[in-house]
């Protein structure tokens, strides 16, 4: 009876049986896409707060990297769409909010629980490898070579320990912006670390601090760095979009190599706390920290002198580096990171399946 009535309704024949299923699939895909994007933005923001951790690595680990590159490339080329803009707004907005809201907590955890925090990011990073392997599919020789090449790049980056004697001028400021921006897009490579390698970190960060305190003369550094950052993001995102669409397996293999190699720079034990982490704590807390870590002779010091003393004498607390408690905590947090990324990978796989059903 209902079938006969449908045949008599105008336009009923124009709605294919699969249309309702496609609409349902699209509706189901939306929450999964939003959840994955929000979590990706959250992890990206946290990664930007941690020295040596790349925000691009977290985007890659949760399975959003191709979406991210396509969106950045399209928007920077003025190929605007509501979907692309909405994705970047949600991802970037979540990252910005996490940076603002979580910075105090992250800096505290990096001071007192550094090994556990870096172990967590090792787990999150390695957890993205199975997802990339599924995206690559069959391992051909070209893919294997690209994986080795990506891993080799990270070995070379990890081997650089001392900042090079580089010039400090406007041309170098533009180059710093290019390097900083491209390493934010490339997974596995920390922009702050590369600025340290180029001996430009204190110049760039100092200019930002000066601007926050009303010193507008810092704009002569910030403007060239910003120009370089735009050049880097636009150029690299569009190049990666072309490579991912034309040579997907090989490009993903190279990114997998970067992902695996990035773990080399995340070893959780023995990491010297950065000046930024220490400067965020009070003098009393720093004295407690020095005593807890077995750093003697800090009594009477405060401010920059206390921060520098802790960093200079950090090697003296080697005996407390590999305690059973610290090792056990690091292993647990690594497992948490692996499990979290595995769940996100499943969510991403479900989203892709739903997307393909919606497109069918």
ROVEX-340681 format. One line per 10 residues: number of its first residue (from 1); for each residue x, y, z of C-alpha. Coordinates in Angstrom, 3 decimals, always signed. Example, Ala and Ser with C-alpha at 12.3 -4.5 7.8 and 13.67 -1.06 7.14 Angstrom:
// residues 2
1) +12.300 -4.500 +7.800 ~ +13.670 -1.060 +7.140
***
This chain:
// residues 360
1) +0.000 +0.000 +0.000 ~ +2.815 +2.415 +1.013 ~ +4.761 +1.400 -2.107 ~ +1.844 +2.203 -4.385 ~ +1.349 +5.548 -2.684 ~ +5.017 +6.414 -3.165 ~ +4.793 +5.657 -6.862 ~ +1.941 +8.151 -7.178 ~ +3.803 +10.937 -5.355 ~ +5.424 +13.535 -7.604
11) +9.190 +13.260 -7.720 ~ +9.291 +9.972 -5.817 ~ +11.192 +8.356 -8.653 ~ +13.872 +11.051 -8.409 ~ +15.042 +9.855 -4.949 ~ +17.209 +6.765 -5.364 ~ +17.121 +4.156 -2.575 ~ +20.749 +4.925 -1.681 ~ +20.167 +8.633 -1.085 ~ +18.690 +8.136 +2.395
21) +21.588 +5.884 +3.311 ~ +24.074 +8.455 +2.054 ~ +22.420 +11.177 +4.096 ~ +22.489 +8.949 +7.183 ~ +26.157 +8.166 +6.603 ~ +26.949 +11.855 +6.261 ~ +25.089 +12.596 +9.516 ~ +27.029 +9.844 +11.293 ~ +30.313 +11.102 +9.856 ~ +29.884 +14.613 +11.253
31) +30.317 +13.804 +14.982 ~ +33.328 +11.560 +14.287 ~ +34.952 +14.292 +12.197 ~ +34.336 +16.943 +14.859 ~ +35.646 +14.752 +17.702 ~ +38.795 +13.814 +15.769 ~ +39.436 +17.434 +14.791 ~ +38.940 +18.734 +18.336 ~ +41.266 +16.092 +19.806 ~ +43.807 +16.768 +17.047
41) +43.723 +20.499 +17.791 ~ +44.062 +19.836 +21.512 ~ +47.140 +17.649 +20.995 ~ +48.585 +20.099 +18.463 ~ +48.308 +22.946 +20.970 ~ +49.894 +20.905 +23.760 ~ +52.707 +19.827 +21.413 ~ +53.516 +23.457 +20.669 ~ +54.107 +23.990 +24.388 ~ +56.614 +21.148 +24.686
51) +60.174 +21.617 +23.421 ~ +61.094 +19.089 +20.755 ~ +57.524 +17.985 +19.997 ~ +56.015 +18.851 +16.614 ~ +52.381 +19.834 +16.253 ~ +52.426 +18.263 +12.802 ~ +53.300 +14.912 +14.394 ~ +50.117 +14.949 +16.431 ~ +48.005 +15.848 +13.393 ~ +49.609 +12.953 +11.520
61) +49.138 +10.554 +14.437 ~ +45.369 +11.155 +14.633 ~ +44.890 +10.712 +10.882 ~ +44.116 +14.328 +9.945 ~ +47.297 +15.189 +8.081 ~ +45.987 +14.968 +4.505 ~ +42.881 +16.952 +5.467 ~ +45.112 +19.538 +7.141 ~ +47.468 +19.925 +4.173 ~ +44.607 +20.071 +1.652
71) +42.787 +22.686 +3.719 ~ +45.857 +24.893 +4.233 ~ +46.819 +24.617 +0.552 ~ +43.319 +25.488 -0.663 ~ +42.810 +28.404 +1.721 ~ +46.242 +29.921 +1.043 ~ +45.563 +29.605 -2.687 ~ +42.193 +31.381 -2.106 ~ +40.248 +28.245 -3.078 ~ +37.818 +28.896 -0.260
81) +35.047 +26.600 +0.917 ~ +32.972 +26.440 +4.088 ~ +34.235 +22.914 +4.805 ~ +37.924 +23.830 +4.568 ~ +37.585 +27.067 +6.535 ~ +35.446 +25.363 +9.186 ~ +37.972 +22.546 +9.581 ~ +40.928 +24.923 +10.015 ~ +38.931 +27.180 +12.340 ~ +37.974 +24.260 +14.581
91) +41.480 +22.778 +14.529 ~ +43.303 +26.093 +15.041 ~ +40.777 +27.387 +17.542 ~ +41.049 +24.277 +19.687 ~ +44.855 +24.447 +19.507 ~ +44.840 +28.127 +20.546 ~ +42.440 +27.484 +23.426 ~ +44.511 +24.549 +24.663 ~ +47.675 +26.675 +24.567 ~ +46.059 +29.446 +26.607
101) +44.243 +27.241 +29.120 ~ +46.719 +24.389 +29.513 ~ +50.047 +26.259 +29.406 ~ +50.366 +26.597 +33.230 ~ +49.502 +22.931 +33.814 ~ +51.777 +21.688 +31.012 ~ +54.728 +23.748 +32.258 ~ +54.159 +22.400 +35.776 ~ +54.011 +18.793 +34.556 ~ +57.100 +19.263 +32.392
111) +59.006 +20.401 +35.471 ~ +57.945 +17.755 +37.968 ~ +56.977 +14.848 +35.675 ~ +59.134 +15.405 +32.607 ~ +59.841 +11.716 +31.947 ~ +56.162 +10.787 +32.067 ~ +55.154 +13.652 +29.781 ~ +57.706 +12.831 +27.098 ~ +56.907 +9.114 +27.398 ~ +53.257 +10.006 +26.775
121) +54.208 +11.804 +23.568 ~ +56.386 +8.883 +22.483 ~ +53.309 +6.678 +22.818 ~ +51.103 +9.162 +20.985 ~ +53.685 +9.431 +18.206 ~ +54.298 +5.698 +17.742 ~ +50.568 +5.058 +17.929 ~ +50.137 +6.883 +14.633 ~ +52.422 +4.464 +12.759 ~ +49.809 +1.664 +12.240
131) +47.359 +4.168 +10.787 ~ +49.971 +5.373 +8.302 ~ +50.873 +1.783 +7.411 ~ +47.229 +1.076 +6.602 ~ +47.097 +4.201 +4.432 ~ +50.276 +3.165 +2.584 ~ +49.064 -0.359 +1.872 ~ +51.524 -2.694 +0.162 ~ +55.178 -1.929 +0.909 ~ +57.004 -1.407 -2.371
141) +60.733 -0.715 -2.612 ~ +60.091 +2.951 -3.363 ~ +58.059 +3.245 -0.161 ~ +60.739 +1.478 +1.901 ~ +63.374 +3.873 +0.544 ~ +61.183 +6.878 +1.381 ~ +60.664 +5.590 +4.948 ~ +64.433 +5.224 +5.386 ~ +64.972 +8.718 +3.929 ~ +62.470 +10.274 +6.341
151) +64.029 +8.454 +9.281 ~ +67.479 +9.599 +8.116 ~ +66.366 +13.235 +8.142 ~ +65.346 +12.902 +11.787 ~ +68.629 +11.177 +12.661 ~ +70.465 +14.143 +11.148 ~ +68.288 +16.618 +13.078 ~ +68.822 +14.723 +16.344 ~ +72.596 +14.691 +15.730 ~ +72.780 +18.493 +15.646
161) +73.557 +19.532 +19.205 ~ +75.152 +22.960 +18.966 ~ +73.687 +26.125 +17.479 ~ +75.525 +27.222 +14.349 ~ +77.182 +30.638 +14.145 ~ +74.638 +32.252 +11.872 ~ +74.168 +35.926 +10.967 ~ +71.464 +37.969 +12.643 ~ +69.896 +40.264 +10.065 ~ +66.644 +40.776 +8.166
171) +67.420 +38.081 +5.584 ~ +68.035 +35.585 +8.385 ~ +64.798 +36.671 +10.080 ~ +62.888 +35.771 +6.889 ~ +64.748 +32.441 +6.733 ~ +63.850 +31.799 +10.390 ~ +60.179 +32.346 +9.575 ~ +60.366 +29.939 +6.641 ~ +62.101 +27.248 +8.723 ~ +59.825 +27.717 +11.721
181) +56.648 +27.525 +9.631 ~ +57.684 +24.557 +7.502 ~ +58.708 +22.550 +10.546 ~ +55.288 +23.231 +12.042 ~ +53.732 +21.705 +8.925 ~ +56.212 +18.825 +8.649 ~ +55.628 +16.163 +11.307 ~ +58.475 +15.147 +13.578 ~ +60.527 +18.349 +13.365 ~ +60.147 +20.956 +16.104
191) +60.220 +24.555 +14.903 ~ +61.649 +25.810 +18.200 ~ +64.417 +23.213 +18.016 ~ +65.364 +24.218 +14.479 ~ +65.491 +27.876 +15.514 ~ +67.909 +26.831 +18.257 ~ +70.005 +25.027 +15.630 ~ +70.069 +28.219 +13.546 ~ +71.002 +30.262 +16.635 ~ +67.898 +32.426 +16.168
201) +65.618 +31.183 +18.969 ~ +66.429 +33.847 +21.552 ~ +66.259 +36.591 +18.888 ~ +62.771 +35.591 +17.694 ~ +61.319 +34.742 +21.116 ~ +62.918 +37.855 +22.615 ~ +61.284 +40.022 +19.941 ~ +57.867 +38.553 +20.768 ~ +58.459 +39.207 +24.485 ~ +59.546 +42.797 +23.743
211) +56.403 +43.390 +21.694 ~ +54.221 +42.107 +24.528 ~ +55.854 +44.712 +26.769 ~ +55.126 +47.530 +24.319 ~ +58.490 +47.737 +22.575 ~ +57.338 +48.335 +19.004 ~ +60.917 +48.349 +17.717 ~ +60.657 +44.550 +17.855 ~ +58.449 +44.723 +14.745 ~ +61.598 +45.061 +12.618
221) +62.268 +41.418 +13.540 ~ +58.710 +40.108 +13.785 ~ +57.547 +41.404 +10.374 ~ +60.318 +39.628 +8.386 ~ +59.771 +36.452 +10.446 ~ +56.039 +36.652 +9.706 ~ +56.691 +37.101 +5.980 ~ +58.950 +34.056 +6.025 ~ +56.316 +32.061 +7.920 ~ +53.660 +32.842 +5.290
231) +56.064 +31.861 +2.495 ~ +56.901 +28.606 +4.272 ~ +53.330 +27.568 +5.024 ~ +51.980 +28.451 +1.565 ~ +54.868 +26.868 -0.304 ~ +55.163 +23.654 +1.676 ~ +51.449 +22.976 +2.064 ~ +50.844 +23.306 -1.672 ~ +53.897 +21.144 -2.450 ~ +52.766 +18.454 -0.002
241) +49.251 +18.524 -1.444 ~ +50.653 +17.813 -4.913 ~ +52.910 +15.047 -3.602 ~ +50.161 +13.422 -1.546 ~ +47.811 +13.358 -4.523 ~ +50.344 +12.258 -7.164 ~ +52.761 +10.115 -5.136 ~ +50.660 +9.231 -2.126 ~ +52.381 +6.025 -0.983 ~ +55.930 +7.360 -1.309
251) +55.048 +10.660 +0.395 ~ +53.269 +8.857 +3.225 ~ +56.316 +6.607 +3.560 ~ +58.568 +9.648 +3.985 ~ +56.170 +11.077 +6.567 ~ +56.174 +7.716 +8.368 ~ +59.971 +7.863 +8.496 ~ +59.784 +11.364 +9.999 ~ +57.225 +10.116 +12.514 ~ +59.349 +7.158 +13.630
261) +62.540 +9.202 +13.663 ~ +60.984 +11.931 +15.786 ~ +61.032 +9.538 +18.737 ~ +64.823 +9.939 +18.802 ~ +64.402 +13.480 +20.083 ~ +61.793 +12.529 +22.693 ~ +63.895 +10.308 +24.969 ~ +62.216 +10.992 +28.334 ~ +65.117 +10.631 +30.760 ~ +67.804 +13.180 +31.569
271) +66.205 +16.105 +29.760 ~ +67.402 +19.469 +31.061 ~ +64.377 +21.685 +31.860 ~ +64.230 +24.717 +29.600 ~ +64.504 +28.294 +30.848 ~ +60.850 +28.838 +29.945 ~ +59.724 +25.943 +32.142 ~ +61.854 +27.031 +35.092 ~ +61.008 +30.735 +34.760 ~ +57.309 +29.913 +35.141
281) +57.844 +28.714 +38.740 ~ +58.307 +30.722 +41.935 ~ +61.641 +30.959 +43.753 ~ +60.338 +28.797 +46.600 ~ +59.176 +26.100 +44.205 ~ +62.498 +26.141 +42.369 ~ +64.367 +25.640 +45.641 ~ +62.105 +22.668 +46.442 ~ +62.716 +21.355 +42.932 ~ +66.500 +21.657 +43.262
291) +66.437 +19.859 +46.613 ~ +64.198 +17.101 +45.251 ~ +66.524 +16.533 +42.287 ~ +69.652 +16.479 +44.453 ~ +71.097 +19.771 +43.198 ~ +73.033 +21.260 +46.105 ~ +74.298 +24.813 +46.542 ~ +71.225 +26.684 +45.277 ~ +70.481 +28.330 +48.642 ~ +70.350 +32.108 +48.483
301) +69.909 +32.250 +44.719 ~ +66.782 +33.583 +43.002 ~ +65.506 +34.737 +39.641 ~ +67.666 +34.150 +36.576 ~ +70.631 +33.193 +38.742 ~ +68.653 +30.314 +40.275 ~ +67.315 +29.188 +36.882 ~ +70.794 +29.174 +35.361 ~ +72.264 +27.362 +38.373 ~ +69.726 +24.522 +38.099
311) +70.350 +24.145 +34.386 ~ +74.137 +24.276 +34.763 ~ +74.148 +21.663 +37.555 ~ +71.465 +19.407 +36.091 ~ +73.980 +16.654 +35.283 ~ +74.767 +16.193 +38.987 ~ +71.423 +14.462 +39.630 ~ +72.106 +11.508 +37.317 ~ +71.552 +9.044 +40.178 ~ +67.861 +9.970 +40.301
321) +67.380 +9.690 +36.553 ~ +66.586 +5.977 +36.185 ~ +64.770 +5.090 +39.392 ~ +62.276 +2.169 +39.173 ~ +59.421 +4.548 +39.892 ~ +60.356 +6.898 +37.042 ~ +60.846 +4.027 +34.607 ~ +57.524 +2.414 +35.574 ~ +55.713 +5.751 +35.247 ~ +57.223 +6.343 +31.813
331) +56.185 +2.872 +30.613 ~ +52.623 +3.386 +31.836 ~ +52.339 +6.789 +30.152 ~ +53.772 +5.404 +26.919 ~ +51.058 +2.752 +27.009 ~ +48.428 +5.426 +27.605 ~ +49.687 +7.346 +24.578 ~ +49.648 +4.236 +22.379 ~ +46.124 +3.344 +23.492 ~ +44.837 +6.886 +22.971
341) +46.192 +7.081 +19.431 ~ +44.848 +3.607 +18.651 ~ +41.361 +4.745 +19.664 ~ +41.717 +7.884 +17.541 ~ +42.955 +5.753 +14.646 ~ +39.867 +3.564 +14.885 ~ +37.684 +6.647 +15.011 ~ +39.446 +8.016 +11.944 ~ +39.056 +4.711 +10.093 ~ +35.336 +4.651 +10.936
351) +35.029 +8.235 +9.715 ~ +36.708 +7.392 +6.403 ~ +34.433 +4.381 +5.944 ~ +31.349 +6.473 +6.625 ~ +32.633 +9.175 +4.272 ~ +33.098 +6.609 +1.483 ~ +29.603 +5.249 +2.080 ~ +28.183 +8.763 +1.987 ~ +29.972 +9.441 -1.309 ~ +28.716 +6.173 -2.864
***
